[in-house]
Amino acid sequence: MDNKAIFLRKMTCLEELIRTSKSMSKATAKEYVITRTVELTDQEFKCFTNSFLKDQSWINEGEGGFERYKVKCIEVMNVTTGQMILVNSEGYKYARYTALKI
């Protein structure tokens, strides 16, 4: 089975991502490939998910984009809770596109 997620542009925080994702059709989901996993502490994860548009030291310029019609993304994981967010930075230092696994 292919990995699919609904990537949303310039979400400000996790609450907005969850709310907006619920209103989207699963038909808009795109296949993705994880290029790497970033593990954050609970506090780091909360800071990140409260402000997706803030530059992050662990996002490298030039990451993201597409590979063979699949979204290239970083899997960001809260090591305490196991919660995960997918990030396609599209070459920026912030989480330009974010998604929840479906």
N, CA, C and O atoms as a DFTB+ gen file, in Angstrom:
408 C
 N C O
     1  1       0.836      -1.186       0.000
     2  2       0.000       0.000       0.000
     3  2       0.878       1.246       0.000
     4  3       1.887       1.306       0.703
     5  1       0.490       2.229      -0.785
     6  2       1.247       3.475      -0.872
     7  2       0.974       4.366       0.333
     8  3      -0.132       4.387       0.873
     9  1       2.006       5.103       0.742
    10  2       1.847       6.103       1.790
    11  2       1.217       7.336       1.177
    12  3       1.697       7.834       0.159
    13  1       0.152       7.835       1.777
    14  2      -0.512       9.033       1.284
    15  2      -0.800       9.980       2.433
    16  3      -1.037       9.567       3.568
    17  1      -0.772      11.271       2.101
    18  2      -1.089      12.305       3.084
    19  2      -1.620      13.522       2.345
    20  3      -1.357      13.713       1.157
    21  1      -2.368      14.338       3.068
    22  2      -2.885      15.589       2.510
    23  2      -1.952      16.698       2.972
    24  3      -1.962      17.077       4.144
    25  1      -1.148      17.216       2.057
    26  2      -0.197      18.278       2.372
    27  2      -0.883      19.631       2.203
    28  3      -1.467      19.923       1.160
    29  1      -0.799      20.451       3.254
    30  2      -1.440      21.756       3.249
    31  2      -0.390      22.851       3.362
    32  3       0.563      22.733       4.132
    33  1      -0.568      23.907       2.597
    34  2       0.419      24.984       2.477
    35  2       0.235      26.028       3.570
    36  3      -0.873      26.489       3.843
    37  1       1.353      26.383       4.184
    38  2       1.465      27.468       5.146
    39  2       0.443      27.410       6.285
    40  3      -0.182      28.414       6.627
    41  1       0.289      26.232       6.857
    42  2      -0.498      26.114       8.081
    43  2       0.310      26.773       9.197
    44  3       1.536      26.668       9.211
    45  1      -0.344      27.435      10.111
    46  2       0.387      28.153      11.155
    47  2       0.737      27.280      12.351
    48  3       1.755      27.491      13.010
    49  1      -0.135      26.275      12.630
    50  2       0.087      25.460      13.824
    51  2      -0.617      24.108      13.663
    52  3      -1.366      23.892      12.710
    53  1      -0.366      23.219      14.598
    54  2      -0.945      21.879      14.558
    55  2      -2.470      21.921      14.614
    56  3      -3.136      21.172      13.900
    57  1      -3.019      22.779      15.444
    58  2      -4.479      22.892      15.561
    59  2      -5.104      23.237      14.199
    60  3      -6.107      22.639      13.808
    61  1      -4.520      24.185      13.493
    62  2      -5.030      24.566      12.174
    63  2      -4.875      23.417      11.179
    64  3      -5.772      23.167      10.374
    65  1      -3.743      22.719      11.231
    66  2      -3.505      21.580      10.342
    67  2      -4.558      20.496      10.563
    68  3      -5.114      19.972       9.598
    69  1      -4.833      20.159      11.798
    70  2      -5.829      19.127      12.112
    71  2      -7.209      19.561      11.634
    72  3      -7.909      18.797      10.969
    73  1      -7.601      20.788      11.971
    74  2      -8.920      21.293      11.601
    75  2      -9.102      21.327      10.079
    76  3     -10.137      20.898       9.568
    77  1      -8.109      21.832       9.366
    78  2      -8.202      21.955       7.910
    79  2      -8.155      20.583       7.254
    80  3      -8.871      20.345       6.282
    81  1      -7.330      19.679       7.762
    82  2      -7.225      18.333       7.193
    83  2      -8.557      17.602       7.252
    84  3      -8.909      16.867       6.330
    85  1      -9.295      17.804       8.334
    86  2     -10.590      17.138       8.498
    87  2     -11.587      17.561       7.420
    88  3     -12.474      16.791       7.051
    89  1     -11.438      18.785       6.919
    90  2     -12.378      19.285       5.913
    91  2     -11.967      18.936       4.482
    92  3     -12.706      19.223       3.539
    93  1     -10.811      18.329       4.314
    94  2     -10.298      18.007       2.979
    95  2     -10.716      16.591       2.571
    96  3     -10.863      15.700       3.407
    97  1     -10.897      16.421       1.293
    98  2     -11.224      15.101       0.747
    99  2      -9.957      14.256       0.670
   100  3      -8.891      14.752       0.304
   101  1     -10.081      12.985       1.018
   102  2      -8.925      12.087       0.916
   103  2      -8.468      11.928      -0.530
   104  3      -7.362      11.451      -0.788
   105  1      -9.314      12.324      -1.466
   106  2      -8.937      12.267      -2.885
   107  2      -7.807      13.240      -3.198
   108  3      -7.122      13.089      -4.210
   109  1      -7.605      14.242      -2.334
   110  2      -6.526      15.211      -2.552
   111  2      -5.189      14.722      -1.985
   112  3      -4.166      15.389      -2.140
   113  1      -5.201      13.559      -1.331
   114  2      -3.971      13.018      -0.735
   115  2      -2.948      12.689      -1.814
   116  3      -3.294      12.240      -2.906
   117  1      -1.687      12.924      -1.484
   118  2      -0.582      12.653      -2.396
   119  2       0.333      11.586      -1.798
   120  3       0.492      11.485      -0.582
   121  1       0.920      10.804      -2.678
   122  2       1.914       9.828      -2.225
   123  2       3.147      10.580      -1.762
   124  3       3.471      11.645      -2.287
   125  1       3.832      10.019      -0.778
   126  2       5.035      10.676      -0.273
   127  2       6.126       9.660       0.004
   128  3       5.876       8.463       0.144
   129  1       7.350      10.179       0.079
   130  2       8.512       9.393       0.464
   131  2       9.227      10.169       1.574
   132  3       9.456      11.372       1.451
   133  1       9.572       9.475       2.646
   134  2      10.263      10.113       3.770
   135  2      11.760      10.084       3.503
   136  3      12.348       9.022       3.298
   137  1      12.368      11.269       3.508
   138  2      13.804      11.366       3.241
   139  2      14.634      11.202       4.512
   140  3      15.778      10.750       4.470
   141  1      14.035      11.578       5.638
   142  2      14.693      11.377       6.933
   143  2      13.689      11.628       8.047
   144  3      12.627      12.210       7.830
   145  1      14.046      11.179       9.236
   146  2      13.210      11.371      10.416
   147  2      13.943      12.263      11.403
   148  3      15.129      12.072      11.669
   149  1      13.230      13.233      11.938
   150  2      13.766      14.121      12.971
   151  2      12.997      13.828      14.246
   152  3      11.768      13.879      14.266
   153  1      13.728      13.519      15.311
   154  2      13.110      13.234      16.602
   155  2      13.265      14.447      17.499
   156  3      14.370      14.948      17.705
   157  1      12.128      14.919      18.039
   158  2      12.130      16.083      18.919
   159  2      11.607      15.692      20.288
   160  3      10.760      14.808      20.417
   161  1      12.124      16.363      21.306
   162  2      11.580      16.169      22.650
   163  2      10.152      16.702      22.658
   164  3       9.736      17.388      21.724
   165  1       9.417      16.394      23.688
   166  2       8.047      16.872      23.800
   167  2       7.997      18.393      23.734
   168  3       7.157      18.958      23.033
   169  1       8.889      19.056      24.456
   170  2       8.920      20.534      24.470
   171  2       9.284      21.078      23.083
   172  3       8.647      22.019      22.610
   173  1      10.290      20.504      22.432
   174  2      10.681      20.947      21.088
   175  2       9.540      20.748      20.089
   176  3       9.286      21.604      19.243
   177  1       8.859      19.608      20.199
   178  2       7.746      19.307      19.301
   179  2       6.618      20.318      19.494
   180  3       6.043      20.800      18.518
   181  1       6.300      20.641      20.746
   182  2       5.254      21.625      21.023
   183  2       5.626      22.994      20.467
   184  3       4.778      23.681      19.898
   185  1       6.882      23.396      20.625
   186  2       7.331      24.681      20.058
   187  2       7.184      24.665      18.541
   188  3       6.705      25.633      17.950
   189  1       7.596      23.567      17.912
   190  2       7.491      23.444      16.461
   191  2       6.033      23.487      16.005
   192  3       5.702      24.225      15.077
   193  1       5.164      22.713      16.639
   194  2       3.775      22.624      16.186
   195  2       2.945      23.855      16.549
   196  3       1.822      24.004      16.066
   197  1       3.478      24.729      17.386
   198  2       2.799      25.996      17.685
   199  2       3.142      27.080      16.674
   200  3       2.491      28.124      16.637
   201  1       4.165      26.840      15.852
   202  2       4.585      27.853      14.886
   203  2       5.303      27.198      13.699
   204  3       6.529      27.242      13.600
   205  1       4.517      26.590      12.801
   206  2       5.097      25.925      11.628
   207  2       5.879      26.884      10.736
   208  3       6.794      26.458      10.031
   209  1       5.537      28.172      10.754
   210  2       6.144      29.119       9.811
   211  2       7.470      29.697      10.310
   212  3       8.074      30.535       9.640
   213  1       7.916      29.256      11.470
   214  2       9.202      29.697      12.016
   215  2      10.324      28.835      11.427
   216  3      10.183      27.617      11.324
   217  1      11.443      29.474      11.038
   218  2      12.597      28.724      10.535
   219  2      13.073      27.724      11.587
   220  3      13.069      28.011      12.785
   221  1      13.483      26.544      11.116
   222  2      13.957      25.483      12.001
   223  2      15.398      25.111      11.632
   224  3      15.728      24.983      10.453
   225  1      16.240      24.941      12.633
   226  2      17.647      24.607      12.382
   227  2      17.796      23.221      11.753
   228  3      18.788      22.962      11.072
   229  1      16.837      22.336      11.969
   230  2      16.918      20.965      11.455
   231  2      16.323      20.804      10.059
   232  3      16.351      19.708       9.499
   233  1      15.783      21.888       9.490
   234  2      15.322      21.852       8.097
   235  2      16.409      22.467       7.235
   236  3      16.811      23.611       7.446
   237  1      16.878      21.707       6.271
   238  2      17.942      22.180       5.389
   239  2      17.364      22.799       4.126
   240  3      16.402      22.287       3.555
   241  1      17.958      23.907       3.697
   242  2      17.534      24.507       2.437
   243  2      17.767      23.491       1.332
   244  3      18.767      22.773       1.344
   245  1      16.863      23.429       0.396
   246  2      16.995      22.491      -0.709
   247  2      16.261      21.179      -0.486
   248  3      16.190      20.350      -1.393
   249  1      15.713      20.977       0.714
   250  2      14.944      19.750       0.971
   251  2      13.524      19.907       0.444
   252  3      13.054      21.013       0.178
   253  1      12.873      18.792       0.306
   254  2      11.479      18.796      -0.133
   255  2      11.354      18.643      -1.625
   256  3      12.286      18.194      -2.291
   257  1      10.214      19.012      -2.150
   258  2       9.968      18.877      -3.574
   259  2       9.358      17.526      -3.898
   260  3       8.639      16.939      -3.089
   261  1       9.659      17.044      -5.099
   262  2       9.071      15.791      -5.570
   263  2      10.146      14.841      -6.070
   264  3      11.205      15.267      -6.533
   265  1       9.865      13.564      -5.972
   266  2      10.737      12.518      -6.488
   267  2       9.835      11.452      -7.096
   268  3       9.092      10.771      -6.389
   269  1       9.910      11.318      -8.404
   270  2       9.070      10.329      -9.111
   271  2       7.591      10.460      -8.727
   272  3       6.938       9.478      -8.377
   273  1       7.087      11.677      -8.799
   274  2       5.680      12.000      -8.528
   275  2       5.266      11.826      -7.072
   276  3       4.075      11.850      -6.759
   277  1       6.228      11.652      -6.188
   278  2       5.930      11.552      -4.766
   279  2       6.518      12.761      -4.048
   280  3       7.594      13.241      -4.404
   281  1       5.802      13.251      -3.030
   282  2       6.278      14.368      -2.224
   283  2       7.433      13.880      -1.358
   284  3       7.300      12.887      -0.644
   285  1       8.573      14.578      -1.421
   286  2       9.704      14.278      -0.546
   287  2       9.504      15.047       0.758
   288  3       9.325      16.265       0.748
   289  1       9.536      14.332       1.870
   290  2       9.265      15.017       3.128
   291  2      10.102      14.475       4.282
   292  3      10.685      13.392       4.222
   293  1      10.126      15.283       5.327
   294  2      10.767      14.927       6.586
   295  2       9.662      14.458       7.531
   296  3       8.614      15.096       7.640
   297  1       9.903      13.355       8.202
   298  2       8.989      12.886       9.236
   299  2       9.488      13.464      10.562
   300  3      10.616      13.195      10.974
   301  1       8.645      14.258      11.226
   302  2       9.017      14.886      12.488
   303  2       8.231      14.182      13.588
   304  3       7.000      14.158      13.578
   305  1       8.970      13.610      14.537
   306  2       8.334      12.775      15.558
   307  2       8.591      13.303      16.968
   308  3       9.706      13.691      17.314
   309  1       7.533      13.305      17.764
   310  2       7.623      13.596      19.187
   311  2       8.050      12.294      19.862
   312  3       7.285      11.331      19.882
   313  1       9.269      12.255      20.417
   314  2       9.782      11.008      20.995
   315  2       9.032      10.585      22.262
   316  3       9.082       9.418      22.652
   317  1       8.347      11.518      22.895
   318  2       7.591      11.200      24.106
   319  2       6.242      10.573      23.777
   320  3       5.859       9.571      24.381
   321  1       5.516      11.160      22.818
   322  2       4.151      10.718      22.511
   323  2       4.041       9.858      21.260
   324  3       3.057       9.139      21.086
   325  1       5.047       9.925      20.385
   326  2       4.999       9.196      19.124
   327  2       4.237       9.917      18.029
   328  3       4.149       9.419      16.907
   329  1       3.683      11.085      18.339
   330  2       2.945      11.860      17.335
   331  2       3.890      12.279      16.216
   332  3       5.049      12.610      16.462
   333  1       3.377      12.261      14.966
   334  2       4.217      12.587      13.812
   335  2       3.555      13.598      12.899
   336  3       2.337      13.609      12.724
   337  1       4.393      14.448      12.321
   338  2       3.985      15.429      11.311
   339  2       4.917      15.232      10.124
   340  3       6.109      14.984      10.303
   341  1       4.383      15.339       8.924
   342  2       5.206      15.295       7.718
   343  2       5.448      16.719       7.245
   344  3       4.536      17.544       7.258
   345  1       6.682      17.010       6.826
   346  2       7.054      18.356       6.404
   347  2       7.706      18.307       5.030
   348  3       8.673      17.575       4.818
   349  1       7.175      19.084       4.107
   350  2       7.811      19.328       2.810
   351  2       8.150      20.812       2.810
   352  3       7.266      21.656       2.668
   353  1       9.422      21.124       2.969
   354  2       9.834      22.521       3.098
   355  2       9.944      23.239       1.756
   356  3      10.027      24.467       1.715
   357  1       9.945      22.485       0.662
   358  2      10.061      23.087      -0.681
   359  2      11.272      24.004      -0.787
   360  3      11.225      25.019      -1.482
   361  1      12.359      23.650      -0.099
   362  2      13.595      24.415      -0.199
   363  2      13.744      25.536       0.809
   364  3      14.776      26.205       0.832
   365  1      12.747      25.756       1.638
   366  2      12.804      26.793       2.661
   367  2      13.272      26.190       3.979
   368  3      13.432      24.974       4.082
   369  1      13.490      27.025       4.980
   370  2      13.937      26.574       6.301
   371  2      12.768      26.383       7.273
   372  3      12.975      26.100       8.453
   373  1      11.548      26.539       6.771
   374  2      10.371      26.348       7.617
   375  2       9.459      25.287       6.996
   376  3       9.679      24.849       5.867
   377  1       8.455      24.890       7.733
   378  2       7.538      23.843       7.277
   379  2       6.499      24.437       6.323
   380  3       5.368      24.712       6.725
   381  1       6.884      24.633       5.067
   382  2       6.008      25.271       4.074
   383  2       4.742      24.434       3.830
   384  3       3.640      24.977       3.757
   385  1       4.906      23.126       3.706
   386  2       3.776      22.202       3.576
   387  2       3.848      21.207       4.723
   388  3       4.908      20.648       5.003
   389  1       2.722      20.988       5.382
   390  2       2.666      20.029       6.485
   391  2       1.526      19.068       6.245
   392  3       0.562      19.387       5.549
   393  1       1.643      17.888       6.826
   394  2       0.600      16.870       6.659
   395  2       0.593      15.927       7.842
   396  3       1.587      15.760       8.549
   397  1      -0.569      15.314       8.032
   398  2      -0.727      14.224       8.984
   399  2      -0.843      12.952       8.162
   400  3      -1.445      12.969       7.088
   401  1      -0.290      11.868       8.633
   402  2      -0.428      10.602       7.920
   403  2      -1.890      10.194       7.952
   404  3      -2.574      10.377       8.959
   405  1      -2.373       9.629       6.824
   406  2      -3.770       9.147       6.804
   407  2      -3.785       7.643       6.636
   408  3      -4.856       7.037       6.595
